[in-house]
Amino acid sequence: MFLILLAGISCTQGHRNDASTQNGKETDVCIIPEPIEFQQVGKKKHKLEKVEIDSKTVFSNPDEYRIIVKRGKATLAGNAVWAQSTLNQLIDPDGKIADCEIHDWAAYPFRGFMHDTGRNYQSVSLLKETLDLMAFYKLNYFHWHLTDHPAWRIECKAYPQLNDPQHQRQGRDEGKFYTYDEIREVIAYAKERGITVVPEIDMPGHSTYFKDAFGFTMDSEEGRKVLEKCLDEFCAEIPKSDCPYLHIGSDEVWIADPKGFMQWIENLMDKHDRQAIAWDPGLPASDKVVRQIWNEAAGSNAAASEKAGKYLDSFVGYLNYYDPMLFTSRLFLHTAAAQIAPDTTKALGGILCLWNDVRVDKKENIALHNGMINGIMAFAERFWNGGNAGEVENENLPSGPLTEAGARLAHFEEKMSYHRDRFHKNNMRWVANSQIEWQVKVNDNESFMAFGGVVDLDAFCQAHQINVGDTALAVAQTVITAERDMDIEAWIGFCTPARSNRNGYGIGQQGQWEGGCQCFVNGKEILPPTDWNEPGKYDYRFHTWGKPEEEEPFTDEQLYWMRQPAKIHLNKGENRVEIKTPKTYKGLRWSFAFIPVKTQADGTLTEADGLLYRPL
């Protein structure tokens, strides 16, 4: 049974592993990521009047820092950027702070975030907002995906045709690219915030624009000559001191001589003294290339991590691929770099990726449509501290409240709720939901428990060895206990599509939820709260990569967390909720979402209060 916490949350600061349980004190601060050692001295707060840098204290770990706060004076040592980020989280809205001491360092040296601006260009100002967010949560590498099928987004003096809109995909910000001055501006802005920029020039795949511009492919003899001149120019404009890493892509492509091409590009990286990073799976790279592992297939991540050479974990998954409520839990429950105990001999850390294959018309919505802020919070927590929250059978299925992982997840959600209300408001469309309890039955199989406001029915069937064909019906039930007769609101949605693919039910018919799915409370059907603007549209039951449907942007009403929540009346005492989610074709991302929320007077959303949940 889970009580959704009230707004104005008080957090209990936990500790990494057993490293600092000697502190053993509860505090009312919510720091993300959680520090290793935190000691608060009393509860009295003072106005923060002075911040000093202790330059004499030096740590061997570049991420390590110490904060000592006494009667309104803060002394920062070590990594002053991370110390200041933590201090910014500690100061209350009145500018006050309690006396405390923090000593902290990261488990992994590489904690990255990737934006794909090759498919959908983003302005420098938007990128700077992302860098500010990264610094706030101590992410230190910005993986900047600069080229993809629609366009080459780097100024090219040697071959201006690469920037010519006629060779780029129409409707995909054609003609938009970053000048070298803008690239240097982004790099300088990132450096000030403790972040290293890792540009990616995807080679030899993801390069339709290249063939359109030149008439030959990157891996051809002519293509290599063009690439070499482009990379020589880039490295001359952007020196190693600004750009020690270059990501060379190399995935999702077939070429006649993969080994030869990779050896050639690696030699070119050596010539410019840059550390190469490449995707894995991808073309065969040598051990000196850092592998960014992206395959999520069961067992493949651990197997790939056992190869020779250093690696980065992107098998945690992609922000755009999952329902953002579920993905936040997945990130927190994930075992970082496939290691229970962090070992950086080969594992450098991880990169959280955000891809938008589908065209985006309002770039400011990328973060909201993909749950970027809440995802970064959970990713930062996991890769700063390493390990996991406790053993879980499936990262897509949150554990129950009586398990170690479930309890830790619920506690982390408290901190996230505080950060949402204090720092992000409606820029973060997320509420605590992981501990809602369901009884779920698929077809005529035995029913099983599931937890969370979102249930991934594919993962549920896999976990319980339930075999379904192309069609099936899932029925989920829970009981909400209300302390009085009340009207609440709830986000309701079904079969959330990946924002990199339009495969899904689309928008429901007028007066219906998507895919004909249904929700009942006390036997009364709960219908969409408003008329659909585009009823029945975007019902594409096939993969849309490279098809015309890929050019139709997602709008708010296609994503339940962006929609107006439904209004629901609850009686005092127990109220039965029933969800019916049909699966009608192979390849559907089969899931449902039912998440009670509360709209505040200023329009922001928080947890609905005064509710208890139990399975039927």
WOTAWO-V68453 format. One line per field, one symbol per residue. phi: phi as a letter, one per 40 degrees, with the letter a starting at -180 (. if undefined). psi: psi as a letter, one per 20 degrees, with the letter a starting at -180 (. if undefined). burial: # if it has 9 or more other ideal C-beta (glycine too) atoms within 8 Angstrom, else .. Layout:
phi->???
psi->???
burial->???
This chain:
phi->.bcccccgcbcbccacfbcbcccfbcbbbbcbccccbbbcbgbcbbccbabbbccccbbcccccabbbbbfgbbbbbgccccccccccccccdcgbaccabbbaaccbcbbbbbbcbccbcbcccccccccccdccbgcbbbcbccbadcaccbdbccbdccbcdcbbccgbfdgcabccccccccccccdcbgbccbcbbcbccfaddccccbgacccccccccccccccdcccccbcdccacbbcbggbfabbcbcccccccccccccdcfbccbacbcaccbccccccbcbccddgcccccccccgcabcbcchbdccbcccccccdcccccdfgbcbdbcdbcciabcbbbbcccbcbcccdcccbgcccccdccccccccggachcbcaccbdcccccccccccccccdcccccdccbbfccbcabdacbcbbbbbbfbcccbcabhcbbccccccccbfccbccbabbbbbabbcbcacabbbacbaafdcccbaccicgcccdgbcdggcbbbbfgcccbdcbcccbdgcgcbcacbdgbdccccccbdccbdcccccccbcbccgcbcbbbbbcbbacgcccaababcbbccccgcbbccbgbbbacc
psi->ppopqrqlqpqopaqpcjhkihgkqqrkqnppqpqgppopnripqqpohppqpnihppqhoiiqrqpppoljppppqcnhghghgghhhhprijkqqqprpppqrqhqionrpppojghoqqqhhhhhhghggghhjkpjpoonoiqaghqojppohhnhhhjphijqppillpiprprhhhghggggggghjkpppnqpooqjallghghhhhjrrhirghhhgggghghggghhhnrhhhmhqppjdjrlqprhmgggghhghhhhhghjlqpqqqqoqaqoqriipppopipjqpihghghiirqrqrqojjhrpgihrphghhgggghiqopkkpgppojghohcrppqoqnhqpphnhiigggijlgghghghggggihhabajrpqhpijnqrriiqgggghggghhggggghghghhcjionqqpihjppqpppocjrqqrqqqqipoohghghghjlopqbhqrpppqqrpppqirpqprqppprplpqpjjqjorhbqrqpjqrqjjqqppokippprpirqqhmpjqknolrpjpjrhhijoqprhiiohiirpqqppppqpbpppppppoqpiqpipnorqpooprporhjiqpaqprkqqqqq.
burial->.#.##.#.#.#.#.##...#..#...#.############.....#.#..#..#....#...#####.#..################.###....###########################.#.###.###########################..#..###..###..#.#..##.#.##########.###################.##..###...##.##########..#.#.##.#######.#.#.....######.##..#.#.#####.##.#...#######....##..##...#.########################.####..#.#.###############..#.##########################.#....#####.###################..##..###############......################.#.#...###########...#.#####################...######.###....#.#...#.###.####..#....##.###..#######.##.#.#....##########...###########.#...########.###.
